[in-house]
């Protein structure tokens, strides 16, 4: 017989319109992550010796790369973010437009897939948000972006409530609200960039400049969401939030304020030095100092909990603590690798894959908790252990991936070259690319495990709902 209280709780937490919308967004996040992984495998194989010599059409892999980046860096990150937006506590209901947002986003993803598969579709490897110069793909990108903005049409973002044990903790909710403000800022920056775009540019330059400002602001947004997830991971372990709500409010406000200049930079024109250099300086100096302070506060909270006897050395084996440490380590590695960039080498993808890996590890580790809040508990102890180990496997793969790219880049390997275009000139470049490939396969294995665990939890929850609504279900229990 199923536990009556557990079944009742799962039904209660997943019954509200906000919970249903959060579940739909999270389901979309898991789906696009699967699509991103399939595209990534093609890209990894295309760059890994000796397979790279058998690839003579780099255009195919470039389309795979564009689709991978859009699914892994845009659709996955912001679908997860939108799910969190519906889970923060508040005193007002969400709007009908906000609850419609997951369906609009799913339509956008389907359009992107169709555009990527269209014959003759030309990939454009613009920084931050690459695209495919085809109407279907761009319509999909626009539809997905509008869907994320629709999810912000929610008075709960303005009217906070008291967080219960199953909700996003108050300091984390502060970060999610700051991220929502950042999304609005990114949209404004994009609109101004579109208006001020230099006419007559070639597609590569057009999309590079158009997405430059918004892409930088979106980096800020996802960092704020990652910091919020760190709070979500650490709070149940420490028995308290790692920093107070006023401290979180001050840090997130300090993170956001310098970026308010982004639309002003776009007003200078997308071809102006101010637009290009201004956003670069914001990225260089507007993120890592405050993330460093946030990280120090989290480590300090862990140390205090250790001194007070709330945690011990065994706590390091807790998957949430381990995932936080891996995410934090990859974040620091991303900052260091970013400081080592000298020119357009594979040190650039080493930097951003470490940073992206940090975000994804945190999101993956938080997903089981979100699934539990939304009625998809992992009841099998073996699956729970597997879910705990999975972020470590993925994180190790991304660390190897970034290290391989960094080694090759340190010896001059150029970026954005695929298949037969790629020519490793030294042993260090060959070794680096091989390590990158191995890391890619390890990360892919971690991604597969994550998706399998999530799919099993989803399937189990569906079975519980079917059984508890059948004529044999009595007061939350099922007759076997």
C-alpha positions in Angstrom: 0.0 0.0 0.0 1.3 3.5 -0.8 1.9 5.9 1.9 -1.3 8.0 2.3 0.4 11.1 3.6 3.0 11.1 0.8 0.3 10.6 -1.9 -1.8 13.4 -0.4 1.2 15.7 -0.3 2.2 15.0 -3.9 -1.3 15.7 -5.0 -1.5 18.9 -3.0 1.7 20.4 -4.1 1.1 19.7 -7.8 -2.6 20.7 -8.0 -2.4 24.5 -8.2 -2.1 26.3 -11.6 1.3 27.6 -10.6 2.6 24.1 -9.8 1.2 22.7 -13.1 2.9 25.5 -15.0 6.2 24.8 -13.1 5.9 21.1 -13.9 5.4 21.9 -17.6 8.4 24.2 -17.7 10.5 21.6 -15.9 9.3 18.9 -18.3 10.3 21.1 -21.3 13.7 21.8 -19.6 14.4 18.0 -19.4 13.3 17.5 -23.0 15.5 20.2 -24.5 18.5 19.0 -22.4 18.1 15.6 -24.1 18.1 17.3 -27.5 21.1 19.3 -26.5 23.0 16.2 -25.5 22.3 14.5 -28.8 23.6 17.6 -30.7 26.7 17.7 -28.4 27.7 14.2 -29.2 27.8 15.0 -32.9 30.0 18.1 -32.1 32.3 16.2 -29.8 32.9 13.4 -32.3 33.5 15.9 -35.0 36.4 17.4 -33.1 37.9 14.4 -31.5 41.0 12.7 -33.2 41.0 10.5 -35.2 37.3 10.9 -36.0 37.7 14.5 -37.1 39.5 13.4 -40.2 36.5 11.6 -41.5 34.2 14.6 -41.3 34.4 16.6 -44.5 31.3 18.8 -44.2 31.7 21.2 -41.3 28.4 22.9 -42.0 26.5 19.9 -40.5 28.4 20.1 -37.3 28.0 23.9 -37.1 24.3 23.5 -37.3 24.5 20.8 -34.6 26.6 23.2 -32.5 24.1 26.1 -32.9 21.2 23.8 -32.0 23.2 22.4 -29.0 24.0 25.9 -27.7 20.4 27.1 -28.0 19.0 24.1 -26.3 21.7 23.7 -23.6 22.4 27.4 -22.8 19.0 29.0 -23.7 16.1 26.6 -23.6 17.4 24.4 -20.7 18.6 27.3 -18.5 15.5 29.5 -19.0 13.0 26.7 -18.9 14.5 25.8 -15.5 14.4 29.5 -14.5 10.8 29.8 -15.5 9.9 26.7 -13.4 11.5 28.5 -10.4 9.5 31.6 -11.1 6.3 29.7 -10.6 7.6 28.1 -7.4 8.6 31.2 -5.4 6.1 32.0 -2.7 3.6 34.9 -3.2 0.3 36.2 -2.1 -1.2 36.7 -5.6 -2.2 34.1 -8.3 -0.3 34.0 -11.6 -1.9 35.3 -14.7 -3.5 33.2 -17.5 -0.8 34.5 -19.9 1.9 33.4 -17.6 0.4 29.9 -17.3 0.2 29.7 -21.1 4.0 30.3 -21.4 5.1 26.7 -21.3 3.0 25.9 -24.4 4.4 28.9 -26.3 7.9 27.9 -25.3 7.4 24.3 -26.6 6.2 25.6 -29.9 9.3 27.7 -30.1 11.5 24.7 -29.5 9.7 22.7 -32.3 10.3 25.6 -34.7 14.0 25.7 -33.8 14.3 22.0 -34.5 12.5 22.4 -37.9 14.7 25.3 -38.8 17.9 23.5 -37.9 16.9 20.5 -40.1 15.8 22.8 -43.1 17.8 22.2 -46.3 20.3 25.0 -46.9 20.0 26.5 -43.5 23.1 28.5 -42.8 24.5 28.4 -39.3 25.8 31.7 -37.8 28.3 31.1 -34.9 27.7 34.5 -33.2 28.9 34.7 -29.7 26.5 34.1 -26.7 23.5 33.3 -28.9 24.4 31.6 -32.2 21.6 31.2 -34.7 20.6 29.7 -38.0 19.8 32.1 -40.7 16.4 30.6 -41.5 13.0 32.0 -40.7 11.8 28.9 -38.8 14.7 28.8 -36.5 14.6 32.5 -35.8 10.8 32.4 -35.2 11.5 29.6 -32.7 14.1 31.7 -30.9 11.7 34.6 -30.8 8.7 32.5 -29.6 10.8 30.9 -26.8 12.0 34.4 -25.7 8.5 35.7 -25.6 7.4 32.7 -23.6 9.9 33.4 -20.9 8.7 37.0 -20.8 5.1 35.8 -20.5 6.1 33.8 -17.4 7.1 37.1 -15.8 3.5 38.4 -16.0 2.9 37.3 -12.4 2.1 39.5 -9.5 3.7 37.0 -7.2 7.0 38.4 -8.4 6.0 41.7 -6.7 4.1 40.3 -3.7 6.3 38.0 -1.8 4.9 35.4 0.7 6.3 33.3 3.5 8.3 30.3 2.3 7.3 26.9 3.6 9.7 24.0 3.8 8.9 22.8 0.3 9.2 26.3 -1.3 12.2 28.2 -2.6 13.9 29.7 0.6 13.5 33.5 1.0 17.1 34.5 0.0 16.8 32.2 -3.1 13.4 33.8 -4.0 15.1 37.2 -3.8 17.7 36.0 -6.3 15.0 34.6 -8.6 13.1 37.9 -8.5 16.4 39.7 -9.3 16.9 37.3 -12.3 13.3 38.2 -13.5 14.3 41.9 -13.5 17.5 40.9 -15.4 15.3 39.1 -18.0 13.3 42.3 -18.5 16.6 44.2 -18.8 17.9 41.8 -21.4 14.7 42.2 -23.5 15.0 46.0 -23.4 18.6 45.7 -24.4 17.7 43.5 -27.3 14.9 45.9 -28.5 17.2 48.9 -28.4 20.0 46.9 -30.2 17.5 46.0 -32.9 16.5 49.6 -33.4 20.0 50.9 -33.3 21.5 48.0 -35.5 23.7 49.2 -38.3 21.9 48.4 -41.6 23.4 46.5 -44.4 25.7 44.2 -42.4 26.6 40.6 -43.5 24.7 37.9 -41.5 27.7 37.1 -39.3 28.2 40.7 -38.2 24.5 41.4 -38.0 23.7 38.6 -35.5 27.0 39.1 -33.6 26.2 42.7 -32.9 22.5 42.2 -32.4 22.9 39.5 -29.7 26.0 41.0 -28.1 24.4 43.2 -25.4 21.5 40.9 -24.6 23.8 37.9 -24.4 25.9 39.6 -21.8 22.9 40.5 -19.7 21.7 36.9 -19.9 25.0 35.8 -18.5 24.2 37.9 -15.4 20.7 36.4 -15.2 21.8 32.8 -15.2 24.5 33.5 -12.6 21.9 35.0 -10.3 19.7 31.9 -10.7 22.7 29.6 -10.0 23.4 31.5 -6.8 19.8 31.1 -5.8 20.1 27.3 -6.4 23.2 27.2 -4.2 21.0 28.6 -1.4 18.4 25.9 -2.2 21.0 23.1 -2.0 22.7 24.3 1.2 19.6 25.3 3.3 18.3 21.8 4.2 21.8 20.6 4.9 22.8 23.5 7.2 19.4 23.8 8.9 19.3 27.5 7.9 19.9 29.6 4.9 23.7 30.3 4.2 23.0 34.1 4.2 20.2 36.2 5.4 17.5 37.7 3.2 18.7 41.3 3.7 22.3 40.2 2.8 20.9 38.3 -0.3 18.9 41.4 -1.3 21.9 43.6 -1.0 24.2 41.3 -3.1 21.7 40.7 -5.8 20.9 44.4 -6.1 24.6 45.1 -6.3 24.9 42.5 -9.0 22.0 44.0 -11.0 22.6 47.7 -10.7 25.7 48.2 -12.9 23.9 46.4 -15.7 21.2 49.0 -15.9 23.5 50.8 -18.3 23.2 48.1 -20.9 20.3 49.6 -22.9 22.2 53.0 -22.7 25.2 51.3 -24.3 22.9 49.9 -27.0 21.6 53.4 -27.7 25.2 54.3 -28.8 24.7 51.9 -31.8 25.6 48.3 -32.0 28.8 49.1 -34.1 30.0 51.7 -31.5 33.1 50.9 -29.3 31.0 51.8 -26.2 28.5 49.0 -27.0 31.2 46.3 -27.6 33.7 47.3 -24.9 31.1 48.4 -22.4 29.4 45.0 -22.2 32.8 43.3 -22.2 33.9 45.3 -19.1 30.6 44.6 -17.4 31.2 40.9 -17.9 34.8 41.2 -16.7 34.2 43.2 -13.6 30.5 43.1 -12.9 30.1 39.5 -12.0 33.0 37.7 -10.4 33.6 40.1 -7.4 30.1 39.7 -6.0 30.0 36.0 -6.9 33.2 35.7 -4.9 31.6 37.4 -1.9 28.6 35.1 -2.2 30.8 32.1 -2.3 32.8 33.3 0.8 29.5 33.7 2.7 28.4 30.2 1.7 31.7 28.7 2.8 31.5 30.7 6.0 28.0 29.3 6.7 29.3 25.7 6.2 32.2 26.4 8.6 29.9 27.8 11.2 27.6 24.8 10.9 30.6 22.5 11.3 31.8 24.4 14.5 28.3 24.2 16.0 28.1 20.5 15.3 25.2 20.6 12.8 27.3 18.9 10.1 30.4 16.8 10.1 32.9 15.4 7.6 30.3 12.9 6.4 28.2 15.8 5.2 30.6 16.2 2.3 29.2 13.0 1.0 25.7 14.5 0.9 24.9 14.9 -2.8 23.6 18.4 -2.4 26.8 19.5 -0.6 29.0 17.7 -3.1 27.1 19.3 -6.0 27.5 22.7 -4.5 31.2 22.2 -4.1 31.6 21.0 -7.7 29.5 23.9 -9.0 31.5 26.4 -7.0 34.8 24.8 -8.1 33.8 25.0 -11.8 32.7 28.6 -11.3 36.1 29.5 -9.9 37.8 27.6 -12.7 35.7 29.5 -15.2 36.9 32.8 -13.8 40.5 31.7 -13.9 40.3 30.4 -17.5 38.5 33.6 -18.5 41.4 35.6 -17.2 43.8 33.5 -19.2 42.1 34.2 -22.6 44.5 35.6 -25.1 42.9 35.8 -28.5 40.5 33.5 -30.3 41.7 30.1 -29.1 40.0 27.1 -27.5 40.7 28.8 -24.1 37.5 30.7 -24.8 35.3 27.5 -24.9 37.3 26.2 -22.0 36.2 29.2 -20.0 32.5 29.1 -20.9 32.2 25.3 -20.6 33.5 25.5 -17.1 31.0 28.3 -16.3 28.1 26.6 -18.1 29.0 23.3 -16.3 28.8 25.1 -13.0 25.3 26.2 -13.7 24.2 22.9 -15.0 25.6 20.9 -12.1 23.7 23.1 -9.7 20.4 22.8 -11.7 20.8 19.1 -12.0 21.3 18.7 -8.3 18.3 20.8 -7.5 16.0 19.0 -10.0 15.2 16.0 -7.7 14.0 18.5 -5.1 11.9 20.3 -7.6 10.4 17.1 -8.9 9.5 16.2 -5.3 7.8 19.5 -4.8 5.9 18.9 -8.1 4.7 15.4 -7.1 7.5 13.3 -8.6 9.3 11.8 -5.6 12.2 9.4 -6.1 11.0 6.6 -3.9 13.5 3.9 -5.0 16.7 4.1 -2.8 18.9 3.0 -5.6 17.6 5.7 -7.9 18.1 8.3 -5.1 21.8 7.2 -4.8 22.2 7.4 -8.5 20.6 10.8 -8.6 23.1 11.9 -5.9 26.1 10.7 -7.8 25.0 12.0 -11.2 26.0 15.7 -10.7 29.5 14.6 -9.7 29.8 12.4 -12.9 28.6 15.3 -15.1 30.8 17.8 -13.2 33.9 15.6 -13.6 33.2 15.3 -17.3 32.8 19.1 -17.8 36.0 19.7 -15.8 37.9 17.3 -18.2 36.2 18.9 -21.1 37.3 22.4 -20.1 40.8 21.2 -19.1 41.3 19.6 -22.6 40.2 22.8 -24.4 42.4 24.9 -22.1 45.5 22.7 -22.9 44.9 23.0 -26.6 44.1 26.7 -26.4 47.3 27.4 -24.3 49.2 26.0 -27.3 47.4 28.1 -29.9 44.5 25.9 -31.1 41.9 28.1 -32.8 38.3 28.0 -31.9 35.2 27.4 -34.1 37.0 24.9 -36.4 35.4 21.5 -36.9 36.0 18.3 -38.7 38.5 18.6 -41.6 38.9 22.4 -40.9 40.7 21.5 -37.6 44.4 20.8 -37.8 46.2 19.9 -34.6 49.8 21.1 -35.1 51.4 19.9 -31.8 51.2 17.0 -29.5 49.7 19.3 -26.8 46.9 20.3 -29.1 46.2 16.6 -29.9 46.3 15.6 -26.3 44.1 18.5 -25.3 41.5 17.7 -27.9 41.6 14.0 -26.8 41.1 14.9 -23.2 38.2 17.2 -24.3 36.6 14.3 -26.1 36.9 12.0 -23.1 35.4 14.7 -20.9 32.6 15.2 -23.4 31.7 11.5 -23.3 31.9 11.5 -19.4 29.6 14.5 -19.3 27.3 13.0 -21.8 27.1 9.9 -19.6 26.2 12.0 -16.7 23.5 13.8 -18.7 22.1 10.4 -19.8 21.9 9.2 -16.1 20.3 12.5 -15.1 17.6 12.2 -17.8 17.0 8.5 -17.0 16.5 9.3 -13.3 14.2 12.3 -14.1 12.2 10.2 -16.5 11.7 7.4 -14.0 10.6 9.9 -11.3 8.2 11.5 -13.8 6.8 8.1 -14.8 6.4 7.0 -11.2 4.4 10.2 -10.4 2.1 9.6 -13.3 1.5 6.1 -12.1 0.7 7.4 -8.6 -1.8 9.9 -10.0 -3.5 7.2 -12.1 -3.8 4.9 -9.1 -5.0 7.5 -6.6 -7.8 8.6 -9.0 -9.0 5.0 -9.7 -12.2 3.5 -8.1 -9.9 1.3 -6.0 -8.2 4.3 -4.4 -9.5 5.0 -0.9 -8.4 8.0 1.2 -5.0 8.3 -0.6 -4.2 4.6 -0.4 -4.4 2.0 -3.2 -5.8 -1.5 -2.8 -3.2 -3.9 -4.2 
